[in-house]
Amino acid sequence: MGRRREKVSLTTEQWTELEELWVKETAERVRKRLMVILAATMGTNTHRDLAEIAGCTHTTVTRYLKNFEKGGFAGLLERGKPKPPQTPMRQSALQEEIHAGLLAGKFRSARKLQEWLLEKHGIKRTYWAAYYWLKEFGAKLLVPRPVHRKKDPAKNEAFPAELTQKLEKFKAIQATGRPIRIWVQDEARIGLHTIMRRSWGLPGHRIVMPMQRKYQWNYVYGALEIGTGRIETLTMSGVNLDFSKAFLNYLQQSEPEAEHIVIWDGAGFHQKEGKHELPEHVHVIQLPPYSPELNPIEKLWDIMKDGLCNRIFETLEELKLAAEKELQVFYDSAERVKQLLGKCVTVALANAS
């Protein structure tokens, strides 16, 4: 027995409505439905024929015909109610929790997310399902930046305003015509002990690099000037109050006619205002404790060590020359220095200077 033909009969009013809808509606979703009804009016097409004409499944054709039978063209074109999430993982509240957990670095691995879902929400998922959802959120394995447990976030937030107030007293000096130079300063330790860092490679091929363990070190004192984009560095054999004072003298001598303000951390080998003797025309401002992210020169050392990593140096002098070569691009380009400075403290400094 042949397949049953579908037959839909339209009144005159429905034919008129069909023509108007066809002219008015251009969306593919709407036209597909109208095409099924139009083809069904011929009475020569089977269910499968209608599905091929409209480019949909035969179950979809059945739904279109039933909707038209119940509610005419209005029922045919009515959008269905959104289906409830098929999985609790699609619930917005749960997704917000996972998103917050990812921002906080809560999930060390897919297994940690799997355990958290089961313990907190009673949702049982396989390891690979948890891994899928991490990828669905666009998550990637990142190396956390360590933060000292004694760090006070409130002091970090208050620092820009405090810095502006501290710099106010130097405006009188600036009015005399004496230039003011504002530096951010820090030190980096470099040694013959090989710095090992990741390198690009090919899948299935292990990268092997020679390294050495030699505990001989130098310290690079460095400073970036906010306004001009200058950089000054000096390599020392150690760190203490004498070395730090020598570097402050070095900064002062780089421009004797200027007033130099040095912003640095509260290390024990750094001079403190009112506690230690400072070179003439040199002033120091201390950063909040445990807040290296407030000092933009920290990024300079990462760039320098990228050029020194995965290499063996026989002597400290050879290492010193290599470090100077990596820093030369910043001596040659004030723009590169200003890119390093970014907006960490420069907004407050620009307002005060």
C-alpha positions in Angstrom: 0.0 0.0 0.0 1.4 3.4 -1.0 2.1 6.1 1.5 -0.8 8.4 2.6 -0.9 11.8 0.9 -1.3 14.9 3.1 -4.1 17.2 2.2 -4.7 20.7 3.7 -7.7 22.7 2.6 -7.5 26.5 2.9 -10.4 28.9 3.0 -10.4 32.0 0.8 -9.3 34.1 3.8 -6.5 31.7 4.6 -5.3 31.8 1.0 -5.1 35.6 1.3 -3.3 35.4 4.6 -0.8 32.9 3.2 0.0 35.2 0.3 0.4 38.2 2.6 2.7 36.2 5.0 4.8 35.0 2.1 5.4 38.6 0.9 5.9 40.0 4.4 7.9 37.3 6.1 11.4 36.6 4.8 12.9 34.7 7.7 13.8 31.1 6.8 12.1 29.8 9.9 8.8 31.3 8.8 9.0 30.4 5.1 9.8 26.8 5.9 6.5 26.5 7.8 4.5 28.3 5.0 6.1 26.0 2.4 4.9 22.9 4.2 1.3 24.2 4.3 1.4 25.3 0.6 2.8 22.0 -0.6 0.2 20.1 1.5 -2.7 22.0 -0.2 -1.9 20.0 -3.4 -2.8 16.7 -1.8 -0.2 14.9 -3.9 2.7 14.9 -1.4 3.4 12.3 1.3 4.8 13.2 4.7 8.3 12.4 3.5 7.8 14.5 0.3 6.9 17.5 2.5 10.0 17.0 4.6 12.2 17.0 1.5 10.5 20.1 0.1 10.9 22.1 3.3 14.4 20.7 4.2 13.4 19.3 7.6 12.5 16.0 9.3 9.2 14.3 8.9 8.6 14.7 12.7 8.9 18.4 12.2 6.4 18.3 9.4 4.0 16.5 11.7 4.4 19.3 14.3 3.8 22.0 11.7 0.6 20.3 10.4 -0.8 19.8 14.0 0.0 23.4 14.9 -1.8 24.7 11.8 -4.8 22.4 12.5 -5.1 23.7 16.0 -4.4 27.5 15.6 -4.2 28.3 11.9 -1.3 30.4 10.7 -1.0 32.0 14.1 -0.5 28.6 15.7 1.9 27.6 12.9 4.2 30.5 13.3 4.1 30.8 17.1 7.5 30.3 18.7 7.6 27.4 21.1 8.5 28.1 24.7 12.2 27.7 25.5 13.0 24.3 26.8 14.3 24.0 30.3 18.0 23.1 30.6 18.5 19.5 29.9 21.4 19.5 32.4 21.9 21.3 35.7 25.2 22.5 34.2 23.2 24.9 32.0 21.6 26.7 35.0 22.7 30.3 35.2 23.3 30.3 38.9 25.6 27.3 38.8 27.5 28.8 35.8 28.0 32.0 37.7 29.4 30.0 40.6 31.8 28.2 38.3 32.8 31.4 36.6 33.6 33.0 40.0 35.6 29.9 41.0 37.6 30.1 37.8 38.4 33.8 38.5 39.6 32.9 41.9 41.7 29.9 40.7 39.6 27.5 42.7 39.9 24.5 40.4 43.4 23.2 40.1 42.2 20.4 37.7 39.2 18.9 36.1 39.0 16.4 39.0 38.7 19.3 41.5 35.7 20.7 39.6 34.3 17.2 39.5 34.6 16.8 43.3 33.2 20.3 43.9 30.1 19.6 41.8 29.4 16.4 43.7 30.1 17.8 47.2 28.4 21.1 47.0 25.6 20.5 44.4 25.2 16.8 44.4 25.9 16.8 40.6 27.7 13.7 39.5 29.8 14.1 36.4 32.7 12.1 34.9 36.2 13.5 34.8 35.9 14.1 31.0 32.6 15.9 31.5 34.2 18.2 34.0 37.1 18.7 31.6 34.6 19.6 28.8 32.9 22.2 31.0 36.3 23.8 31.8 36.9 24.2 28.0 33.3 25.4 27.5 34.1 28.3 29.9 37.2 29.1 27.9 39.4 28.2 30.9 43.1 27.6 30.6 45.8 26.4 33.0 47.5 29.5 34.3 50.4 30.0 36.7 49.1 31.8 39.8 51.0 35.0 40.9 51.9 34.4 44.5 50.7 37.0 47.0 52.1 37.3 50.5 49.5 36.3 53.1 50.2 39.5 55.1 49.4 41.8 52.2 46.8 44.5 53.0 44.6 45.2 49.9 43.3 48.4 51.6 46.8 49.9 51.6 47.1 49.1 47.9 43.9 50.9 47.1 44.9 53.9 49.2 48.4 54.2 47.8 47.7 56.3 44.6 45.9 59.0 46.7 48.6 58.9 49.3 51.3 59.2 46.6 49.6 62.3 45.2 49.6 63.9 48.6 53.3 63.1 49.2 54.3 64.6 45.8 52.4 67.8 46.5 55.3 69.2 48.6 57.6 69.0 45.5 55.5 71.4 43.4 57.2 74.3 45.2 60.6 73.0 44.0 59.2 72.6 40.5 58.1 76.3 40.5 61.7 77.4 40.9 62.6 75.8 37.6 64.4 72.8 39.0 63.2 69.7 37.1 61.7 66.9 39.1 62.4 63.3 38.1 60.2 60.5 39.5 61.7 57.0 39.4 60.4 53.5 40.2 63.2 51.3 41.4 63.9 47.7 42.1 66.7 45.1 42.0 67.0 41.7 40.3 69.3 38.9 41.2 71.0 37.1 38.3 73.5 34.3 38.6 75.4 31.4 37.0 72.7 29.0 38.2 70.8 28.4 34.9 67.4 29.9 34.6 65.1 27.3 33.0 61.9 28.4 31.2 59.5 26.9 28.8 60.2 26.8 25.1 58.1 26.1 22.1 58.5 22.5 20.8 56.9 19.8 18.7 54.4 17.2 20.0 56.0 13.9 20.9 59.5 15.5 21.0 61.0 16.2 24.4 63.2 19.3 24.6 66.5 18.7 26.4 68.7 21.6 27.4 72.0 21.6 29.4 72.1 23.5 32.7 74.5 24.2 35.5 74.3 24.8 39.3 76.6 27.5 40.3 75.8 29.7 43.2 77.5 33.0 42.1 75.3 36.0 41.8 75.1 39.7 40.7 72.4 42.1 41.4 71.1 44.6 38.8 69.8 47.8 40.4 67.4 49.5 38.0 65.1 52.5 37.8 62.6 53.8 35.3 61.8 57.6 35.1 58.1 58.3 34.7 58.2 61.5 32.7 61.1 61.0 30.2 61.0 57.3 29.9 64.7 57.0 30.8 66.2 53.9 32.3 69.3 53.6 34.6 70.8 50.4 35.7 73.9 49.5 37.8 75.2 46.0 38.4 76.4 45.3 42.0 77.9 42.3 43.7 75.3 42.3 46.5 72.5 44.2 48.2 72.8 46.3 51.4 72.4 49.9 52.5 75.7 50.9 51.0 74.9 49.5 47.6 71.5 51.1 47.7 73.0 54.5 48.6 75.6 54.1 45.8 72.7 53.6 43.3 70.9 56.7 44.6 74.1 58.6 44.1 74.3 57.2 40.6 70.8 58.5 39.9 71.6 61.9 41.3 74.7 62.2 39.2 72.9 61.3 36.1 71.2 64.7 36.2 72.6 66.8 39.1 70.4 69.8 38.4 67.2 67.8 39.0 65.3 66.7 42.1 65.1 62.9 42.2 62.2 61.1 43.8 62.6 57.3 44.1 59.6 55.0 44.7 60.7 51.6 45.9 59.7 48.8 48.3 60.4 48.6 52.0 63.3 46.1 51.8 65.7 46.3 54.8 68.5 47.4 52.5 66.5 50.4 51.2 67.0 53.8 52.8 63.9 55.2 54.6 63.0 58.9 54.7 63.8 60.4 58.1 65.8 57.3 59.2 68.8 57.1 56.8 71.0 59.7 55.3 70.2 60.3 51.6 72.2 61.9 48.8 71.5 65.6 48.3 68.4 66.3 46.1 67.3 62.6 46.4 64.0 61.6 48.2 62.4 58.2 48.7 58.8 57.1 48.9 58.0 53.6 50.1 55.5 51.3 48.5 53.0 49.4 50.6 54.3 46.1 52.0 54.1 42.9 49.9 52.9 44.8 46.8 55.3 44.2 43.8 52.4 44.6 41.4 52.4 48.4 42.2 56.0 48.7 40.8 56.0 48.5 37.0 59.8 47.9 36.8 59.1 44.3 38.0 58.1 43.5 34.4 61.5 44.6 33.2 63.2 41.8 35.0 60.9 39.2 33.4 61.9 40.4 30.0 65.6 40.5 30.9 65.5 36.9 32.2 63.6 35.7 29.1 66.8 36.6 27.2 69.1 35.0 29.8 67.1 31.7 30.4 68.1 28.3 29.1 71.7 29.5 28.6 75.0 28.7 30.4 77.4 31.5 31.4 80.9 30.7 32.4 81.6 33.9 34.3 79.7 36.7 36.0 81.2 39.2 33.6 79.8 37.2 30.7 76.4 37.2 32.4 76.6 40.9 33.0 77.3 41.7 29.3 74.4 39.5 28.3 72.1 41.2 30.7 73.2 44.7 29.4 72.5 43.5 25.9 68.9 42.5 26.8 68.3 45.9 28.4 69.8 47.9 25.6 66.5 48.1 23.7 65.1 50.1 26.6 68.0 52.5 26.6 67.4 53.0 22.9 63.7 53.6 23.2 61.9 55.7 25.7 58.6 54.5 24.2 59.4 50.9 25.3 60.0 52.1 28.8 56.7 54.0 28.9 55.0 50.8 27.7 56.4 49.0 30.7 55.3 51.8 33.0 51.7 51.4 31.8 49.1 52.8 34.1 50.1 51.2 37.4 51.0 54.5 39.2 51.5 56.9 36.3 48.0 58.5 36.6 48.7 59.6 40.1 52.2 60.7 39.2 51.1 62.6 36.2 48.6 64.6 38.3 51.2 65.4 40.9 54.2 66.2 38.7 
